[in-house]
Amino acid sequence: MNYKINNYAKATFENFQKFRQDGNYCDVDIISGNTVVKLLHKNESTGQLGHVPSNRIDDNQKGAIPGEYDEWVELPIELFLGKIYISSSNAQLLMSAAHFLLLENLVNCCSQYLKTQLHPSNAIGIFRFAEAHNCTNLAQFAWDYIQVHWFSFAEMEEFLDLPFQLLMKLLSSDKLLTEDEDEVLHVALHWLKHDLPLRRQHCIEVLQRVHIHQLKPQAFEDALKNIKDPYIAKILNMLREKRAKDLPTALPPSRRRPRNLYVVGGLTRDVNQDITLNTILRYDACNRFWEKLAPMQSPRVSHGVVAVGGKLYAVGGSDGLETLSSGEVYDIAIGKWSHIAPMKKARKWFGLAALNRKLYAFGGLVDGRMDSTIEVYDPVSNVWSLIGDMPEPRWATKAITYEVLPVRRGGEGGEKPIVGPGILMCPTRMD
């Protein structure tokens, strides 16, 4: 990103003069190649201003001169030329320097650039950087991004080192974009378990930020299975009892729910030829517009698609030539598809549903025949497992999750369509 201003050098040195007049100056280390110029140095013993000649500074003193100042600000020499290329490697340095030199135009330009670079892996860093430099617009923009993509961020190592106060700010927000409150409980426990000796003291405060009356009935049981610490287990049981006994007079505001619809793959017709698609369309139901997203790595039709934890999974189906066992996942936060492990069986026209962050595949056509098997996929281990069979084989069917259990509905079995009652499956009895 190029940035240019004609009176840049003039404005810079006018600011330096203002520093001198007001006495609000700091030590600045101007570096150009191997040349180092110490500008606006103040001698604490005499109070005089001036620059320190570079021949008096050796490499070991580049960082600090004991007793005379606390910190050098290293500025690229391009700051004084009025033309700068802003990149990911220098944006924060330039913004810090521009903030110090009161170059608001450059501050705003760096801020706009950093907004385009937001990603779950750096959003917290940019937010904290913006707050430290009192860049409220960038800080708010980054925080809004975090609240939308927080679940993707929570899966990264940076989340585990999140300071307690920032975690509380995140969990207290009613603007978190989440599929259900179970995700918030899962993330809160994930943070606590990372450093139990130090974080156990925060257990009550952290878990109180979870809207317990908006959790699914099975949420506490699922959480307790993975908790080995007796104190956290005790707090969870207390919250479970509170949820069962208390009927709050006023529920806390619900978190934000996703309001986008996705159309993934399928068939279209060009003249007299069917074309299998790898394209993805997203419909914003609030603002009522369509947009095209990054295409899948393989075209698919008669496949299964589900959304789990801020990600879209496209599994199986046909590429127009053969039945697929492969699958891929689209990370909504970064707009990228990645391969996942293939199913045990290549299948199309099958049912796919999500429950407790796992994918369940039901029946379909396998090797040209109706199938009754059920597979489950765990995104954490990236493994598919066969876990049982339906009472009868089915294909061209649908699967949904209603409340806490996946339900198979309709489809075809034998020669006639099945239009009667669906099949209710309890995964905890089959795993």
C-alpha positions as CSV (number, residue, x, y, z in Angstrom):
1,M,0.0,0.0,0.0
2,N,1.6,3.3,-1.1
3,Y,1.3,6.5,0.9
4,K,2.4,9.9,-0.3
5,I,1.9,13.4,1.0
6,N,3.7,16.4,-0.6
7,N,4.3,18.4,2.5
8,Y,5.3,15.4,4.6
9,A,8.9,16.4,5.5
10,K,7.8,20.0,6.2
11,A,5.0,18.8,8.5
12,T,7.4,16.4,10.3
13,F,10.0,19.0,11.1
14,E,7.3,21.5,12.1
15,N,6.2,18.9,14.7
16,F,9.8,18.5,15.9
17,Q,9.9,22.3,16.3
18,K,6.7,22.2,18.3
19,F,8.3,19.5,20.6
20,R,11.3,21.7,21.2
21,Q,9.2,24.8,22.0
22,D,6.8,22.9,24.3
23,G,9.5,20.7,25.9
24,N,7.5,17.6,24.9
25,Y,10.2,15.8,23.1
26,C,11.6,12.3,23.2
27,D,14.8,10.6,21.9
28,V,14.5,9.4,18.3
29,D,16.9,7.1,16.6
30,I,16.8,7.8,12.8
31,I,18.3,4.8,10.9
32,S,19.3,4.9,7.2
33,G,21.4,1.9,6.2
34,N,24.4,1.9,8.6
35,T,23.9,5.5,9.5
36,V,22.4,6.3,12.9
37,V,21.3,9.8,13.9
38,K,20.2,10.5,17.4
39,L,17.6,13.3,17.1
40,L,16.0,15.3,19.9
41,H,18.2,14.0,22.6
42,K,18.0,15.7,26.0
43,N,20.9,15.7,28.4
44,E,19.4,15.2,31.8
45,S,22.3,16.9,33.5
46,T,22.2,20.1,31.5
47,G,18.7,20.1,30.1
48,Q,20.1,21.1,26.7
49,L,18.6,19.8,23.4
50,G,20.3,18.6,20.4
51,H,21.3,15.4,18.5
52,V,23.9,12.9,19.5
53,P,26.4,12.4,16.7
54,S,26.4,8.9,15.3
55,N,30.1,8.4,15.9
56,R,29.5,8.5,19.6
57,I,27.0,5.6,19.5
58,D,28.2,2.0,19.1
59,D,26.1,-1.1,18.4
60,N,25.7,-2.0,22.0
61,Q,24.2,1.4,22.8
62,K,21.6,1.3,20.0
63,G,18.8,0.2,22.4
64,A,19.5,2.6,25.3
65,I,22.0,4.9,26.9
66,P,21.8,4.3,30.7
67,G,20.6,7.2,32.8
68,E,19.8,9.5,29.9
69,Y,16.5,8.1,28.5
70,D,14.3,5.1,28.7
71,E,13.7,4.1,25.1
72,W,14.7,4.9,21.5
73,V,12.0,5.0,18.8
74,E,13.5,3.6,15.6
75,L,12.1,5.4,12.6
76,P,12.7,4.4,9.0
77,I,14.3,7.2,7.0
78,E,11.4,7.1,4.5
79,L,9.4,8.9,7.1
80,F,11.1,12.1,6.1
81,L,10.8,11.7,2.4
82,G,7.1,11.9,2.2
83,K,6.6,8.6,0.3
84,I,6.2,5.3,2.1
85,Y,5.2,1.8,1.2
86,I,3.1,0.3,4.0
87,S,3.3,-3.5,4.4
88,S,2.6,-6.1,7.0
89,S,6.3,-5.9,8.1
90,N,6.3,-2.1,8.8
91,A,2.7,-1.0,9.4
92,Q,2.8,-1.1,13.2
93,L,6.3,0.5,13.3
94,L,5.2,3.3,11.0
95,M,2.0,3.8,12.9
96,S,3.9,4.0,16.2
97,A,6.3,6.6,14.7
98,A,3.5,8.6,13.1
99,H,1.6,8.6,16.3
100,F,4.7,10.0,18.1
101,L,5.3,12.6,15.4
102,L,1.7,13.7,15.3
103,L,1.4,12.7,11.6
104,E,-2.4,12.0,11.7
105,N,-2.6,11.3,8.0
106,L,-0.1,8.5,8.2
107,V,-1.7,7.2,11.4
108,N,-5.0,7.0,9.5
109,C,-3.4,5.4,6.5
110,C,-1.7,2.7,8.6
111,S,-5.0,2.1,10.5
112,Q,-6.8,1.5,7.2
113,Y,-4.1,-0.9,6.1
114,L,-4.3,-2.9,9.3
115,K,-8.0,-3.2,9.0
116,T,-7.5,-5.1,5.7
117,Q,-5.0,-7.4,7.3
118,L,-7.3,-8.6,10.2
119,H,-7.2,-12.4,10.7
120,P,-8.2,-14.6,13.6
121,S,-4.4,-15.2,14.2
122,N,-3.6,-11.4,14.6
123,A,-6.9,-9.7,15.5
124,I,-6.2,-9.6,19.3
125,G,-2.7,-8.3,18.7
126,I,-3.9,-5.5,16.4
127,F,-6.7,-4.7,18.9
128,R,-4.2,-4.4,21.8
129,F,-1.8,-2.4,19.7
130,A,-4.6,0.0,18.7
131,E,-5.7,0.5,22.3
132,A,-2.1,1.1,23.4
133,H,-1.8,3.9,20.8
134,N,-5.3,5.3,21.6
135,C,-6.5,4.6,18.0
136,T,-10.1,4.1,19.0
137,N,-11.4,3.6,15.5
138,L,-9.0,0.8,14.7
139,A,-9.5,-0.7,18.1
140,Q,-13.3,-0.8,17.7
141,F,-13.0,-2.2,14.2
142,A,-10.7,-5.0,15.4
143,W,-13.0,-5.7,18.3
144,D,-16.0,-6.0,16.1
145,Y,-14.0,-8.4,13.9
146,I,-13.1,-10.5,17.0
147,Q,-16.7,-10.8,18.1
148,V,-17.7,-12.2,14.7
149,H,-14.7,-14.6,14.3
150,W,-14.1,-15.3,18.0
151,F,-14.6,-19.0,17.7
152,S,-12.0,-19.4,15.0
153,F,-9.6,-17.3,17.2
154,A,-10.4,-19.5,20.2
155,E,-9.0,-22.5,18.4
156,M,-5.6,-20.9,18.1
157,E,-2.6,-20.9,20.5
158,E,-2.9,-17.1,20.9
159,F,-6.2,-17.5,22.7
160,L,-4.8,-19.6,25.4
161,D,-2.5,-16.7,26.4
162,L,-5.4,-14.2,26.5
163,P,-5.2,-12.0,29.6
164,F,-8.0,-12.6,32.1
165,Q,-9.6,-9.1,31.7
166,L,-9.7,-9.4,28.0
167,L,-11.3,-12.8,28.2
168,M,-13.9,-11.4,30.5
169,K,-14.6,-8.6,28.1
170,L,-15.1,-11.1,25.3
171,L,-17.3,-13.5,27.2
172,S,-19.4,-10.6,28.5
173,S,-20.2,-9.4,25.0
174,D,-23.7,-10.0,23.7
175,K,-22.4,-9.4,20.2
176,L,-20.5,-12.7,20.0
177,L,-21.6,-14.4,16.8
178,T,-22.2,-17.9,17.9
179,E,-24.4,-20.8,16.8
180,D,-25.4,-21.6,20.4
181,E,-24.3,-20.9,24.0
182,D,-22.6,-24.3,24.2
183,E,-19.7,-22.9,22.2
184,V,-19.2,-20.1,24.8
185,L,-19.0,-22.8,27.6
186,H,-16.6,-24.9,25.6
187,V,-14.3,-21.9,25.0
188,A,-14.4,-20.7,28.6
189,L,-13.4,-24.2,29.9
190,H,-10.7,-24.4,27.2
191,W,-9.1,-21.2,28.6
192,L,-9.3,-22.3,32.2
193,K,-7.8,-25.8,31.6
194,H,-4.7,-24.3,29.8
195,D,-3.1,-23.1,33.1
196,L,-5.2,-24.5,35.9
197,P,-2.9,-23.6,38.9
198,L,-3.1,-19.9,38.0
199,R,-6.6,-19.8,36.5
200,R,-8.5,-21.8,39.0
201,Q,-9.1,-18.6,41.0
202,H,-10.9,-17.1,38.0
203,C,-13.2,-20.2,37.5
204,I,-16.4,-18.7,39.1
205,E,-16.0,-15.3,37.4
206,V,-15.4,-16.9,34.0
207,L,-18.2,-19.4,34.1
208,Q,-20.6,-16.8,35.3
209,R,-20.3,-15.1,32.0
210,V,-21.9,-18.1,30.3
211,H,-25.7,-17.7,29.8
212,I,-26.5,-21.0,31.5
213,H,-30.2,-20.8,30.8
214,Q,-29.5,-20.7,27.1
215,L,-27.3,-23.9,27.2
216,K,-28.7,-27.1,25.7
217,P,-29.7,-29.7,28.4
218,Q,-26.8,-32.0,27.5
219,A,-24.2,-29.2,27.7
220,F,-23.2,-29.7,31.3
221,E,-22.9,-33.5,31.0
222,D,-20.7,-33.2,27.9
223,A,-18.5,-30.7,29.6
224,L,-18.1,-32.8,32.8
225,K,-16.9,-35.7,30.7
226,N,-13.8,-33.7,29.8
227,I,-13.1,-32.1,33.2
228,K,-10.6,-33.7,35.5
229,D,-10.2,-30.9,38.0
230,P,-12.6,-31.4,41.0
231,Y,-13.0,-27.7,41.7
232,I,-14.1,-26.9,38.2
233,A,-16.4,-29.9,38.2
234,K,-17.9,-28.7,41.4
235,I,-18.6,-25.2,39.9
236,L,-20.2,-26.8,36.8
237,N,-22.5,-29.0,39.0
238,M,-23.5,-25.9,41.0
239,L,-24.4,-24.1,37.8
240,R,-26.3,-27.1,36.5
241,E,-28.3,-27.2,39.7
242,K,-29.0,-23.5,39.5
243,R,-30.1,-23.9,35.9
244,A,-32.5,-26.6,36.9
245,K,-34.0,-24.9,39.9
246,D,-34.1,-21.2,39.0
247,L,-36.4,-19.7,36.5
248,P,-34.9,-16.2,35.9
249,T,-37.3,-13.3,35.9
250,A,-35.3,-11.9,32.9
251,L,-33.0,-13.9,30.7
252,P,-29.8,-12.2,29.6
253,P,-29.8,-11.0,26.0
254,S,-29.1,-13.8,23.5
255,R,-25.8,-13.7,21.7
256,R,-25.9,-12.9,18.0
257,R,-26.8,-15.7,15.7
258,P,-25.4,-16.3,12.2
259,R,-27.8,-14.7,9.6
260,N,-26.2,-15.9,6.4
261,L,-27.3,-18.6,4.1
262,Y,-24.9,-20.6,2.0
263,V,-25.5,-22.4,-1.3
264,V,-22.7,-25.0,-1.9
265,G,-22.1,-26.8,-5.2
266,G,-24.9,-28.5,-7.1
267,L,-25.7,-28.8,-10.8
268,T,-26.4,-26.3,-13.5
269,R,-27.1,-26.7,-17.2
270,D,-25.2,-25.2,-20.1
271,V,-27.0,-25.7,-23.4
272,N,-27.6,-29.5,-23.2
273,Q,-24.9,-30.4,-20.7
274,D,-25.1,-30.7,-16.9
275,I,-22.2,-29.1,-15.1
276,T,-21.2,-30.0,-11.6
277,L,-20.4,-26.9,-9.6
278,N,-17.7,-26.0,-7.1
279,T,-19.0,-22.5,-6.5
280,I,-20.3,-21.1,-3.2
281,L,-22.8,-18.3,-2.8
282,R,-23.6,-16.6,0.5
283,Y,-26.9,-14.7,1.1
284,D,-26.9,-12.0,3.8
285,A,-30.5,-12.3,5.1
286,C,-30.2,-9.0,7.0
287,N,-28.9,-6.8,4.2
288,R,-30.5,-8.9,1.4
289,F,-27.6,-9.4,-1.0
290,W,-25.7,-12.3,-2.5
291,E,-21.9,-12.6,-2.8
292,K,-19.7,-15.3,-4.3
293,L,-17.1,-17.0,-2.0
294,A,-13.9,-19.0,-2.7
295,P,-14.8,-22.1,-4.6
296,M,-14.4,-25.7,-3.3
297,Q,-11.4,-27.7,-4.3
298,S,-13.7,-30.2,-5.9
299,P,-17.0,-29.8,-7.7
300,R,-19.8,-31.7,-5.8
301,V,-23.4,-32.7,-6.3
302,S,-25.6,-34.9,-4.1
303,H,-23.2,-34.1,-1.2
304,G,-23.7,-33.2,2.4
305,V,-23.2,-29.7,3.9
306,V,-23.3,-28.6,7.5
307,A,-22.0,-25.6,9.5
308,V,-20.1,-26.2,12.8
309,G,-18.1,-23.7,14.8
310,G,-17.9,-21.0,12.2
311,K,-16.9,-23.4,9.5
312,L,-18.7,-25.1,6.6
313,Y,-18.1,-28.8,5.8
314,A,-18.8,-30.2,2.4
315,V,-18.6,-34.0,2.3
316,G,-19.0,-36.8,-0.2
317,G,-21.4,-36.6,-3.2
318,S,-20.3,-36.8,-6.8
319,D,-17.9,-34.8,-8.9
320,G,-19.9,-35.7,-12.0
321,L,-17.8,-38.8,-12.8
322,E,-17.5,-40.8,-9.6
323,T,-18.9,-41.0,-6.0
324,L,-16.6,-39.2,-3.5
325,S,-15.5,-40.1,0.0
326,S,-13.5,-36.9,0.3
327,G,-14.5,-33.8,2.3
328,E,-13.4,-30.3,2.8
329,V,-13.9,-27.5,5.3
330,Y,-14.4,-23.7,4.6
331,D,-13.1,-21.4,7.4
332,I,-15.5,-18.5,7.2
333,A,-13.1,-16.2,9.1
334,I,-10.3,-16.5,6.5
335,G,-12.2,-17.5,3.4
336,K,-10.2,-20.6,2.6
337,W,-11.1,-24.3,1.9
338,S,-8.9,-27.1,3.3
339,H,-9.1,-30.9,2.9
340,I,-10.3,-33.1,5.8
341,A,-10.0,-36.9,6.2
342,P,-12.2,-39.0,3.8
343,M,-15.2,-40.9,4.9
344,K,-14.8,-44.7,5.4
345,K,-17.2,-45.1,2.5
346,A,-17.7,-43.1,-0.7
347,R,-21.4,-42.1,-0.6
348,K,-23.8,-39.7,-2.3
349,W,-27.5,-38.8,-1.7
350,F,-26.9,-39.3,2.0
351,G,-28.0,-37.4,5.1
352,L,-25.5,-35.2,7.0
353,A,-26.1,-33.5,10.4
354,A,-24.0,-31.9,13.1
355,L,-24.2,-32.5,16.8
356,N,-21.8,-31.6,19.6
357,R,-19.2,-30.3,17.1
358,K,-19.2,-33.7,15.3
359,L,-20.6,-34.7,11.9
360,Y,-22.9,-37.7,11.3
361,A,-23.4,-39.2,7.9
362,F,-26.4,-41.5,7.3
363,G,-26.9,-44.1,4.5
364,G,-27.0,-42.9,0.9
365,L,-25.9,-44.7,-2.2
366,V,-22.6,-46.6,-1.8
367,D,-21.3,-48.6,-4.8
368,G,-24.6,-48.0,-6.5
369,R,-26.6,-49.6,-3.6
370,M,-28.6,-48.2,-0.7
371,D,-26.7,-48.1,2.5
372,S,-27.7,-48.2,6.2
373,T,-24.3,-47.4,7.8
374,I,-23.7,-44.4,10.0
375,E,-20.3,-42.6,10.2
376,V,-19.2,-39.9,12.7
377,Y,-16.4,-37.3,12.1
378,D,-14.5,-35.6,14.9
379,P,-12.9,-32.4,13.6
380,V,-10.4,-32.4,16.5
381,S,-8.8,-35.7,15.6
382,N,-9.7,-35.5,11.9
383,V,-11.0,-39.0,11.9
384,W,-14.2,-40.7,10.5
385,S,-15.5,-43.8,12.4
386,L,-18.3,-46.2,11.5
387,I,-20.6,-46.4,14.6
388,G,-23.6,-48.5,13.6
389,D,-26.5,-49.0,11.2
390,M,-30.0,-47.5,10.7
391,P,-32.9,-49.9,11.0
392,E,-33.1,-50.0,7.2
393,P,-31.0,-48.6,4.3
394,R,-32.1,-45.2,2.9
395,W,-30.9,-42.8,0.2
396,A,-32.1,-39.4,-1.0
397,T,-32.8,-38.6,2.6
398,K,-32.2,-35.6,4.9
399,A,-30.8,-35.4,8.4
400,I,-31.3,-32.5,10.9
401,T,-30.5,-31.9,14.5
402,Y,-33.6,-31.1,16.6
403,E,-32.9,-29.9,20.1
404,V,-30.2,-32.4,21.1
405,L,-30.6,-35.4,18.8
406,P,-30.0,-35.9,15.1
407,V,-33.2,-37.0,13.2
408,R,-33.4,-38.8,9.8
409,R,-36.5,-37.9,7.9
410,G,-38.0,-39.5,4.8
411,G,-36.0,-40.6,1.8
412,E,-36.3,-43.7,-0.4
413,G,-36.1,-47.3,0.7
414,G,-36.7,-50.2,-1.7
415,E,-39.0,-49.1,-4.5
416,K,-41.2,-46.6,-2.7
417,P,-40.5,-43.2,-1.0
418,I,-40.5,-43.3,2.8
419,V,-43.0,-40.6,3.9
420,G,-43.8,-41.9,7.4
421,P,-42.0,-41.1,10.7
422,G,-38.3,-40.4,10.8
423,I,-35.6,-42.1,12.8
424,L,-34.4,-40.6,16.1
425,M,-30.8,-41.4,17.0
426,C,-29.2,-41.1,20.4
427,P,-25.4,-40.8,19.6
428,T,-24.4,-41.3,23.3
429,R,-25.7,-44.8,23.1
430,M,-23.9,-45.6,19.9
431,D,-20.4,-44.1,20.4
